């Protein structure tokens, strides 16, 4: 009988160790793949720890990489999650609370041929294209808070670099279920609001003051030569 009990305890302990160490790695890989697919951008998670007994998870250094620009668009130093742990392995993930802390947003833009291209609106367009796609995984976040947000406006070609703080944010009942506010719509609104905030902070004079007049003049001359020839 004692031997049987010892075997049972050993099996339970082995299962717990398996879930703790292999389960975290498995969930981390699934999260990276699913979010990358949803946003059409590579997502990297440096570290993920899940306490399966308490239903709490901790993520460190999450990066959403740029698609047409170098570096990352968004970097989150730390995410704390309270959830129904075993719902992770089902098609309906129940998340009670999410806290995003120390968030860095990089707004990259270029000005070429009288057009501005940037990384935020590029993502917003991709989200619009993917809005009709359906997932086999559903989730609902009852409460999401984002704190300590900094925004950097960057244009290496124009030698522009400005940084400022954004207000803390809070969202209720977001996800991809029928009862949730669509998380993609929430993201799109965030990007639109961020672009408006950038327009307030970065004036047209900041852009014009960084133009190389000689370079523009040479481009015009080159176009004229091509037309004549």
C-alpha positions as CSV (number, residue, x, y, z in Angstrom):
1,X,0.0,0.0,0.0
2,X,2.8,2.4,0.9
3,X,4.5,1.6,-2.4
4,X,1.3,2.4,-4.3
5,X,0.9,5.7,-2.5
6,X,4.6,6.5,-3.2
7,X,4.0,5.8,-6.9
8,X,0.9,8.0,-7.0
9,X,2.8,10.9,-5.3
10,X,5.7,10.5,-7.7
11,X,3.4,10.6,-10.7
12,X,1.6,13.7,-9.4
13,X,4.9,15.4,-8.7
14,X,6.3,14.4,-12.1
15,X,3.1,15.7,-13.8
16,X,3.4,19.0,-11.9
17,X,7.0,19.4,-12.9
18,X,6.2,18.6,-16.5
19,X,3.4,21.2,-16.6
20,X,5.5,23.9,-14.9
21,X,8.5,23.6,-17.1
22,X,7.3,22.2,-20.4
23,X,3.8,23.8,-20.2
24,X,5.3,27.3,-19.9
25,X,7.5,26.8,-22.9
26,X,4.6,25.4,-24.9
27,X,2.2,28.2,-24.0
28,X,4.9,30.8,-24.8
29,X,5.4,29.3,-28.2
30,X,1.7,29.1,-28.9
31,X,1.2,32.8,-27.8
32,X,4.0,34.0,-30.0
33,X,2.7,32.2,-33.0
34,X,-1.0,33.1,-32.5
35,X,-0.4,36.8,-31.8
36,X,2.2,37.1,-34.7
37,X,-0.4,35.6,-37.0
38,X,-3.2,37.9,-35.8
39,X,-1.1,41.1,-36.1
40,X,0.9,40.0,-39.2
41,X,4.0,41.1,-37.2
42,X,6.6,39.0,-35.4
43,X,6.0,38.9,-31.6
44,X,8.7,37.9,-29.2
45,X,8.3,36.9,-25.5
46,X,11.5,36.7,-23.5
47,X,10.1,35.0,-20.5
48,X,6.8,33.4,-19.3
49,X,6.0,32.0,-15.9
50,X,2.6,30.5,-15.1
51,X,1.5,29.5,-11.6
52,X,-1.1,26.9,-12.5
53,X,-2.4,26.6,-8.9
54,X,-3.0,30.3,-8.4
55,X,-4.0,31.1,-12.0
56,X,-1.4,33.9,-12.2
57,X,1.0,34.5,-15.1
58,X,3.9,36.8,-15.5
59,X,5.4,37.8,-18.9
60,X,8.6,39.8,-19.4
61,X,9.9,41.8,-22.3
62,X,7.2,41.4,-25.0
63,X,8.1,42.9,-28.3
64,X,5.9,43.6,-31.4
65,X,8.4,44.0,-34.2
66,X,8.0,46.4,-37.1
67,X,7.2,45.1,-40.6
68,X,8.6,47.8,-42.9
69,X,10.9,49.6,-40.4
70,X,13.7,48.4,-38.2
71,X,13.4,47.5,-34.5
72,X,10.2,47.1,-32.5
73,X,6.9,49.1,-32.6
74,X,5.8,48.2,-29.1
75,X,7.9,46.8,-26.1
76,X,6.2,45.9,-22.8
77,X,8.5,45.3,-19.9
78,X,6.1,43.4,-17.8
79,X,2.6,41.9,-18.1
80,X,0.8,40.4,-15.1
81,X,-2.3,38.2,-15.8
82,X,-4.9,36.6,-13.6
83,X,-6.8,33.9,-15.4
84,X,-8.5,30.5,-15.3
85,X,-5.4,28.5,-15.8
86,X,-6.9,25.3,-17.3
87,X,-8.9,27.4,-19.8
88,X,-5.6,27.9,-21.6
89,X,-5.9,24.4,-22.9
90,X,-9.5,24.9,-24.1
91,X,-10.9,26.9,-26.9
92,X,-12.4,29.5,-24.5
93,X,-9.7,31.3,-22.5
94,X,-11.1,33.2,-19.5
95,X,-8.9,36.1,-18.3
96,X,-10.0,38.1,-15.3
97,X,-7.3,40.9,-15.2
98,X,-4.3,42.0,-17.2
99,X,-1.8,44.7,-16.1
100,X,0.6,46.0,-18.7
101,X,3.5,48.0,-17.2
102,X,6.3,50.1,-18.7
103,X,5.2,50.3,-22.3
104,X,7.4,51.8,-25.0
105,X,5.8,52.7,-28.3
106,X,8.0,53.7,-31.3
107,X,6.3,55.6,-34.1
108,X,8.5,55.4,-37.2
109,X,7.7,57.5,-40.2
110,X,9.3,58.5,-43.6
111,X,8.4,61.3,-46.0
112,X,9.0,60.3,-49.6
113,X,7.5,61.6,-52.8
114,X,5.1,63.9,-50.9
115,X,3.7,61.0,-48.9
116,X,4.1,60.0,-45.3
117,X,4.5,56.3,-44.5
118,X,4.5,55.1,-40.9
119,X,4.4,51.9,-38.9
120,X,1.2,52.5,-36.9
121,X,-1.1,53.1,-39.8
122,X,0.5,50.2,-41.7
123,X,-0.5,47.9,-38.8
124,X,-4.0,49.5,-38.7
125,X,-4.5,48.7,-42.4
126,X,-3.4,45.1,-41.9
127,X,-5.8,44.7,-38.9
128,X,-8.6,46.0,-41.1
129,X,-7.8,43.4,-43.8
130,X,-7.8,40.6,-41.1
131,X,-10.9,41.8,-39.3
132,X,-13.1,39.2,-41.1
133,X,-10.8,36.2,-40.3
134,X,-12.0,33.8,-37.6
135,X,-10.0,32.1,-34.9
136,X,-10.5,28.7,-33.3
137,X,-9.4,30.1,-30.0
138,X,-11.6,32.5,-28.1
139,X,-10.7,34.8,-25.2
140,X,-12.3,37.5,-23.1
141,X,-10.4,39.9,-20.9
142,X,-12.7,41.4,-18.2
143,X,-10.3,44.2,-17.2
144,X,-7.1,45.4,-18.9
145,X,-4.9,48.3,-17.6
146,X,-1.9,49.9,-19.3
147,X,0.4,52.0,-17.2
148,X,3.6,54.0,-17.7
149,X,3.4,54.5,-21.4
150,X,6.0,56.4,-23.4
151,X,5.8,57.3,-27.1
152,X,8.8,58.1,-29.3
153,X,8.5,59.7,-32.7
154,X,11.3,58.6,-34.9
155,X,12.5,59.4,-38.4
156,X,16.1,58.5,-39.0
157,X,16.1,59.9,-42.5
158,X,14.8,63.3,-41.3
159,X,16.8,63.2,-38.1
160,X,13.7,63.6,-35.9
161,X,13.5,62.0,-32.4
162,X,10.9,63.2,-29.9
163,X,9.6,61.4,-26.8
164,X,6.7,62.1,-24.5
165,X,4.3,60.3,-22.0
166,X,0.8,59.0,-22.8
167,X,-2.0,58.8,-20.2
168,X,-2.6,55.4,-18.5
169,X,-5.4,53.4,-20.2
170,X,-8.1,51.0,-19.0
171,X,-10.3,48.7,-21.1
172,X,-13.2,46.5,-20.0
173,X,-14.5,43.3,-21.6
174,X,-12.4,43.0,-24.7
175,X,-11.6,39.9,-26.7
176,X,-12.9,38.0,-29.7
177,X,-16.1,36.4,-28.4
178,X,-19.6,37.5,-29.3
179,X,-20.0,39.2,-26.0
180,X,-16.6,41.1,-26.1
181,X,-15.5,44.4,-27.6
182,X,-13.4,43.3,-30.5
183,X,-9.7,43.6,-29.5
184,X,-8.7,44.6,-33.0
185,X,-11.2,47.5,-33.0
186,X,-9.7,48.6,-29.6
187,X,-6.2,48.4,-31.1
188,X,-7.2,50.3,-34.2
189,X,-8.7,53.1,-32.0
190,X,-5.5,53.2,-29.9
191,X,-3.4,53.6,-33.1
192,X,-5.7,56.3,-34.5
193,X,-5.7,58.2,-31.2
194,X,-1.9,57.9,-31.0
195,X,-1.5,59.3,-34.5
196,X,-3.7,62.3,-33.5
197,X,-1.5,62.8,-30.3
198,X,1.6,62.8,-32.5
199,X,0.1,65.5,-34.8
200,X,-0.4,67.6,-31.6
201,X,3.2,67.1,-30.4
202,X,5.1,67.2,-33.7
203,X,4.5,70.2,-35.9
204,X,5.0,70.5,-39.6
205,X,7.8,72.9,-38.9
206,X,9.7,70.1,-37.2
207,X,9.5,68.1,-40.5
208,X,10.3,71.0,-42.8
209,X,13.3,72.1,-40.7
210,X,14.9,68.7,-41.3
211,X,14.6,68.6,-45.1
212,X,17.7,68.8,-47.2
213,X,16.8,71.5,-49.8
214,X,19.7,70.6,-52.0
215,X,18.7,67.0,-52.0
216,X,15.2,67.9,-53.1
217,X,16.5,70.2,-55.8
218,X,18.7,67.5,-57.2
219,X,15.8,65.0,-57.3
220,X,13.7,67.6,-59.3
221,X,16.6,68.1,-61.7
222,X,16.9,64.3,-62.2
223,X,13.2,64.0,-63.0
224,X,13.4,66.9,-65.5
225,X,16.4,65.2,-67.3
226,X,14.4,62.0,-67.6
227,X,11.4,63.8,-69.1
228,X,13.6,65.7,-71.6
229,X,15.5,62.5,-72.6
